Amino acid sequence: MLALVVFLSSAFAVASAPDGNTQVGDTVTDPNTGNQVIVVGVANGAVLLETGYSVNVSTSIGETVPVEDSQGNSTDYQIYSYTSAYGVDTQANLRREVQTTTTDADGNQITATSYEYAADPIPLIEETAFAAPAAPVGAVNPPQ
C-alpha cells in the first residue's frame, strides 16, 4: 500500500513557479497554461521558458517602482501584492501612500493616510521572440 501512495504522489508532481533560484534546464509551471515547461534561459532577473515567454522573478513586495503618466511625469508606487495564474506571479499590483492633513475646529492638525492605486499593474510575463534553432541542412553543392 505504501508503494502505491509513493507512486501516486510522484505521478501527480507539479512543477514549481519560476523564482530567483531557477536555472537553465529546470522544469517550471507555464503561467499561461499550467503545464510543465523547461527553462531555456536565465538573465537579469528573468526566466525564459521554452514556450517563448519571459517571467520576471526579480520583484518583491514593498519595492518602489516609478510609473510615468501620459504627460511624462513620474510618480513612485510600491508593489503591495501580486496577481497569479497557476501559482506563478503574472502582475505586480501597485499603490502609493497619500497623507492628508486637515485642521479641526479646535485648531488641532489631523493626518489621515490613504492609498492611491496605480491604474495598471506591471506585467511580469511577456512574450519574447527568441530564435528557435534552425533545422539542420544537408550538403549543398555550390553553383558552377
Backbone as a ProteinNet text record, in pm:
[ID]
protein_1_A
[PRIMARY]
MLALVVFLSSAFAVASAPDGNTQVGDTVTDPNTGNQVIVVGVANGAVLLETGYSVNVSTSIGETVPVEDSQGNSTDYQIYSYTSAYGVDTQANLRREVQTTTTDADGNQITATSYEYAADPIPLIEETAFAAPAAPVGAVNPPQ
[TERTIARY]
82.3	0	87.5	195.9	285.1	346.7	384.1	441.7	341.9	214.4	110.9	97	102.9	93.2	211.9	333.3	452.2	442.2	395.9	380.3	278.9	164.7	60.7	107	180.5	226.2	329.3	412.9	510.8	447.9	340.6	273.3	205.1	169.5	99.5	186.2	316	408.2	381	386.1	360.4	489.7	518.8	638.1	617.3	724.9	714.4	715.5	678.1	682.7	828.3	862.2	999	1027.9	1151	1190.4	1337.2	1392.6	1530.8	1633.8	1595	1687.5	1675	1584.5	1561	1683.6	1716	1832.1	1790.1	1874.3	1850	1838.4	1736.8	1713.5	1609.4	1576.5	1473.5	1337.5	1248.4	1109.8	1027.3	949.9	868.2	727.3	637.6	499.7	488.5	425.4	396.8	274	285.2	172.3	55.6	77	-31.1	-116.6	-56.9	-128.2	-134.4	-41.9	-31.5	50.1	94.6	175.2	319.1	388.5	529.5	610.7	703.8	789.9	934.3	1025.5	1168.1	1219.2	1305.3	1369.8	1485.8	1487.7	1594.1	1689.6	1659.7	1748.3	1717.3	1819.9	1805.5	1900.3	1845.8	1931.1	1858.1	1930.4	1879.5	1745	1728.7	1606.3	1488.7	1512.9	1405	1438.8	1334.1	1347.2	1278.6	1349.8	1295.3	1249.1	1120.6	1062.3	1071.1	1068	1075.8	958.8	851.3	734.6	754.7	867.7	895.7	852	805.4	764.4	876	888.6	984.4	906.6	953.9	889.2	985.1	943.1	1023.7	1014.2	1127.5	1128.8	1206.8	1232.5	1318.9	1244	1111	1037.4	1006.3	976	940.3	839.7	760.4	663.3	739.2	686.6	749.9	847.5	881.6	974.1	909.7	988.1	940.7	959.7	853.4	853.9	805.3	883	834.9	731.4	622.4	517.3	501.7	510	501.2	358.7	307.7	173.7	182.3	67.5	63	137.6	162.1	237.6	387.3	428	569.8	614.8	521.4	555.5	565.6	663.4	685.5	643.2	573.9	532.1	575.4	630.9	674.3	557.7	542.9	444.8	520.6	453.7	514.5	432.4	504	435.3	374.7	243.1	178.7	119.3	102.5	52.2	77.3	49.5	65.2	-64.3	-86.6	-191.8	-120.4	-176.2	-108.7	-198.2	-134.3	-202.7	-121.9	-186.3	-120.3	-4.6	-17	86.6	205.6	198.4	307	260.1	341.9	307	310.5	197.8	187.2	179.6	136.3	128	162	230.4	258.2	159.5	83.4	-14.1	51.7	22	93.9	2.1	56.2	-14.3	89.7	43.2	130.3	53	127	67	46	-71.8	-103.3	-146.5	-78.8	-116.1	-183.4	-294.2	-369.7	-380.2	-343.3	-351.5	-460.5	-548.8	-655.5	-650	-717	-723.5	-867.8	-887.7	-1024.2	-1065.4	-1185.7	-1241.2	-1160.4	-1088.9	-1009.5	-866.8	-836	-703	-603.5	-649.9	-562	-544.6	-422.7	-398.3	-418.9	-492	-520.2	-465.7	-382.3	-324.5	-389.8	-441.1	-502.1	-418.9	-404.3	-329.7	-426.3	-411.9	-492	-399	-452.7	-371.6	-430.9	-342.6	-380.5	-324.8	-410.8	-370.4	-339.1	-233	-197	-306	-335.3	-440.3	-408	-281.6	-242.4	-134.4	-151.4	-44	73	187.4	305.4	301.3	303.9	306.1	442	439.3	562.8	590	495.8	508.5	504.5	597.9	588.8	634.8	571.3	607.7	735	827.1	952.3	960.3	1054.4	1072	1212.2	1238.3	1370.3	1373.9	1488	1501.4	1513.4	1431.4	1441.7	1555.4	1623.4	1733.2	1682	1758.6	1720.5	1739.6	1657.9	1670.8	1802.4	1869.6	1996.5	1974	2072.4	2061.8	2159	2118.1	2206.5	2316.9	2404.1	2515.1	2459.5	2518.2	2474.8	2591.7	2564.7	2667.8	2662.8	2773	2772	2746.8	2683.8	2659.1	2792.1	2793.9	2918.3	2910.5
-118.6	0	126	125	239.8	268.8	165.8	185	252.5	218.3	278.9	427.7	463.7	604.1	683	627.6	694.9	711.7	608	615.7	722.6	725.5	823.4	965.3	987.9	1123.5	1170.1	1079.7	1120.9	1134.3	1063.5	1072.8	1207.1	1271	1397.8	1514.2	1500.2	1606.8	1731	1843.9	1970.8	2050	2105.3	2189.2	2315.2	2368.2	2488.8	2613.9	2722.1	2851.3	2893	2959.6	3009.2	3113.3	3113.7	3212.7	3247.9	3321.2	3366.4	3255.2	3134.2	3020.4	2930	2961.6	2879.3	2881.6	2765.1	2752.5	2693.8	2713.6	2656	2505.1	2447.3	2303.9	2264.6	2354.8	2325.4	2315	2238.6	2231	2318.7	2411.2	2504.9	2508.7	2577.7	2591.9	2707.3	2682.1	2787.2	2863.3	2994.8	3071.1	3085.2	3055.7	3067.3	2941.9	2825.7	2700.4	2614.2	2635.3	2549.6	2425.1	2405.5	2289.2	2304.9	2192.3	2194.3	2226.6	2321.1	2360.1	2368.8	2370.4	2374.4	2517.2	2554.6	2685.2	2678.8	2772.7	2773.9	2891.5	2981.7	3094.9	3163.1	3220.7	3297.2	3415.5	3537.4	3656.2	3777.5	3862.3	3991.9	3982.4	3884	3872	3817	3758.6	3700	3555.5	3475.5	3335.2	3317.5	3262.9	3241.5	3097.3	3080.7	2947.5	2898.5	2767.3	2710.1	2753.9	2801.7	2848.2	2987.8	3051.9	3185.1	3296.6	3263	3366.2	3392.2	3517.8	3559.6	3591.9	3542.3	3565.8	3646.2	3765.9	3849.1	3790.9	3752.6	3692.8	3779.1	3904.5	3987.7	4095	4093	4194	4142.9	4236.6	4197.9	4295.7	4246.2	4330.4	4444.8	4566.3	4683.9	4753.8	4690.3	4752.1	4876.8	4982.6	5107.3	5102.4	5139.9	5134.8	5269.6	5337.4	5462.9	5433.9	5510.7	5497.2	5631.6	5629	5752.5	5772.6	5895.8	5924.4	5970.5	6003.1	6039.1	6169.2	6254.2	6378.2	6358.8	6237.8	6211.3	6234	6264.1	6282.4	6146.7	6131.7	6004.1	6013.7	5910.5	5900.2	5763.7	5760.6	5634.1	5561.5	5434.4	5345.5	5228.9	5153.3	5033.8	4911.5	4800.7	4674.2	4629.8	4604.3	4560.9	4421	4369.3	4232.8	4187.1	4059.7	4003.2	3937.3	3935.8	3856	3733.6	3615	3491.9	3405.8	3323.9	3221.4	3093.4	2985	2855.1	2864.5	2952.4	2965.2	3050.6	3113.6	3198.3	3343.5	3432.1	3574.5	3628.8	3688.2	3738	3889.9	3954.2	4100.8	4149.3	4265.2	4329.6	4445.3	4443.1	4548.3	4659.5	4784.2	4898.9	4995	5057.4	5163.9	5257.1	5377.2	5470.8	5529.7	5559.3	5615.9	5765.3	5812.7	5955.6	6003.4	6106.5	6162.2	6296.7	6313.4	6438.8	6495.2	6621.5	6685.9	6792.1	6785.6	6884.9	6941.3	7052.9	7115.8	7111.3	7060.4	7053.5	7188.1	7197.5	7322.2	7378.6	7291.6	7336.5	7374.9	7366.2	7401.8	7286.4	7168.4	7050.8	6997.7	6962.5	6904.4	6753.2	6703.1	6559.8	6509.7	6407.4	6349.5	6214.6	6198.3	6071.8	6011.6	5881.9	5811.5	5729.2	5740.1	5659.2	5609.5	5530.9	5476.5	5512.7	5546	5568.6	5450.5	5385.2	5264.9	5299.8	5241.2	5262.5	5203.3	5271.3	5226.3	5090.6	5067.2	4942.5	4872.1	4741.3	4665.8	4648.8	4612.3	4587.2	4440.5	4414.9	4274.4	4210.4	4089	4016.6	3906.7	3888.5	3788.1	3861.9	3830.7	3889.6	3789.7	3799.8	3711.7	3765.3	3676.3	3716.7	3655.3	3698.8	3645.2	3585.5	3488.3	3427.8	3330.4	3319.1	3236	3089.3	3008.1	2863	2813.8	2708.7	2659.1	2616.6	2649.2	2612.9	2463.5	2407.2	2264.3	2242.7	2131	2106.6	2091.6	2136.2	2131.5	2026.3	1957.8	1858.9	1928.8	1850.3	1907.3	1982.6	2096	2179.2	2190.8	2167.9	2185.4	2328.1	2399.3	2536.6	2538.4	2645.2	2653.8	2661.8	2606.7	2606.9	2702.5
0	0	0	77.2	83.6	-52.6	-126.1	-259.4	-352.5	-339.8	-422.9	-391	-264.5	-224.4	-278.1	-268.3	-319.2	-469.6	-540.5	-685	-723.1	-656.9	-690.6	-662.6	-553.9	-524.3	-625	-675.6	-776	-913	-940.2	-1070	-1087.3	-977.7	-986	-940.2	-956.3	-917.1	-1001.1	-937.9	-1006.1	-1010.3	-1126.1	-1137.3	-1054.5	-1002	-919.7	-1006.7	-946.2	-1015.4	-1031.8	-1142.3	-1156.1	-1048.6	-998.6	-898.1	-916.6	-825.2	-835.6	-832.1	-790.2	-786	-908	-999.6	-1117.6	-1208.4	-1263.6	-1351.7	-1485.7	-1586.4	-1718.3	-1703.4	-1766.8	-1760.1	-1657.2	-1563.4	-1463.6	-1531.3	-1471.1	-1516.7	-1423.7	-1481.7	-1404.6	-1462.9	-1395.2	-1441.1	-1539.4	-1653.9	-1752.4	-1703	-1678.1	-1624.4	-1722.4	-1848.8	-1947.2	-1955.7	-1927.1	-1945.1	-1819.3	-1727.5	-1610.6	-1638.4	-1762.6	-1799	-1751.8	-1743.9	-1709.4	-1834.6	-1822	-1933.8	-1884.9	-1979.2	-1945.9	-1957	-1863.4	-1864.6	-1963.6	-2060	-2161	-2144.1	-2051.4	-2028.5	-1896.6	-1834.8	-1711	-1720.5	-1709.8	-1715.3	-1660.2	-1590	-1543.1	-1471.8	-1385.1	-1307.2	-1383.9	-1500.2	-1580.1	-1613.8	-1627.1	-1664.1	-1798.6	-1896.6	-2030.2	-2042.7	-2076.9	-2089.6	-2233.4	-2251.5	-2385.5	-2473.9	-2415	-2490.4	-2547.1	-2512.5	-2563.2	-2470.5	-2351.9	-2256	-2156	-2116.9	-2016.3	-1889.1	-1775.1	-1646.5	-1559.6	-1517.6	-1429.4	-1288.3	-1231.8	-1098.1	-998.5	-1034.8	-950.1	-871.6	-870.6	-794.6	-654.8	-564	-428.4	-369.8	-275.5	-205.6	-138.5	-152.5	-92.7	-185	-297.4	-393.1	-454.1	-467.7	-527	-678.1	-748.8	-894.8	-947.7	-1033.5	-1091.6	-1201.7	-1200.4	-1302.1	-1370.7	-1502.6	-1580.3	-1632	-1618.7	-1670.6	-1816.2	-1874.7	-2017.2	-2048.6	-1948.6	-1969.1	-1945.1	-1910.6	-1887.6	-1744.8	-1654.1	-1512.8	-1444.3	-1358.2	-1290.6	-1144.4	-1097.6	-958.4	-906.8	-785.4	-727.3	-660.6	-694.3	-631.7	-571.5	-484.9	-427.3	-464.1	-483.8	-507.8	-375	-373.4	-249.9	-260.8	-381.9	-398.2	-541.4	-564.9	-698.5	-742.7	-872.5	-933	-988.9	-966.1	-1006.8	-1094	-1175.4	-1254.1	-1240.8	-1203.9	-1185.9	-1087.3	-987.4	-886.1	-927.1	-1044.3	-1093.7	-1089.5	-1030.6	-1027.5	-1170.2	-1214.2	-1350.8	-1358.5	-1249.5	-1244.9	-1105.6	-1099.3	-971.4	-955.7	-846.4	-819.5	-739.2	-775.4	-721.1	-645.9	-542.4	-470.2	-410.1	-375.4	-304.6	-188.7	-84.4	35.9	15.7	52.4	41.7	179.8	230.1	360.1	340.5	408.7	402.1	543.4	558.1	689.9	686.6	785.2	798.7	940.8	958.6	1091	1138.3	1260.3	1312.8	1372.4	1426.1	1478.7	1595.9	1667.6	1781.2	1742.4	1612.7	1565.4	1566.9	1599.4	1600.5	1458.1	1426.3	1294.5	1300.3	1202.2	1194.3	1060.8	1068.2	947.1	921.4	801	760.6	647.8	651.7	547.9	464.4	334.2	242	131.8	42.1	-66.8	-200.8	-293.2	-432.6	-511	-586.3	-659.6	-804.6	-857.5	-997.7	-1085.7	-1195.4	-1286.4	-1348.2	-1378.2	-1443.7	-1363.1	-1342.3	-1277.2	-1373	-1319.3	-1402.5	-1445	-1576.4	-1619.7	-1589.4	-1538.3	-1508	-1610.9	-1703.7	-1809.3	-1941.7	-2029.7	-2162.5	-2267.1	-2383.3	-2493.2	-2557.3	-2585.6	-2648	-2786.5	-2862.5	-2997.1	-3006.4	-2917.9	-2924.5	-3041.5	-3103.3	-3224.1	-3187.8	-3252.8	-3236.1	-3324.4	-3285.4	-3368.2	-3506.4	-3608	-3744.4	-3764.6	-3850.5	-3882.7	-3955.4	-3928.5	-3997.7	-4148.4	-4223	-4368.2	-4420.3	-4526	-4586.7	-4666.7	-4724.7	-4803.1	-4923	-4951.9	-5064.5	-5161.2	-5287.8	-5389.7	-5441.9	-5439.3	-5489.1	-5641.1	-5689.8	-5833.2	-5909.5	-6031.4	-6110.8	-6225.8
[MASK]
++++++++++++++++++++++++++++++++++++++++++++++++++++++++++++++++++++++++++++++++++++++++++++++++++++++++++++++++++++++++++++++++++++++++++++++++

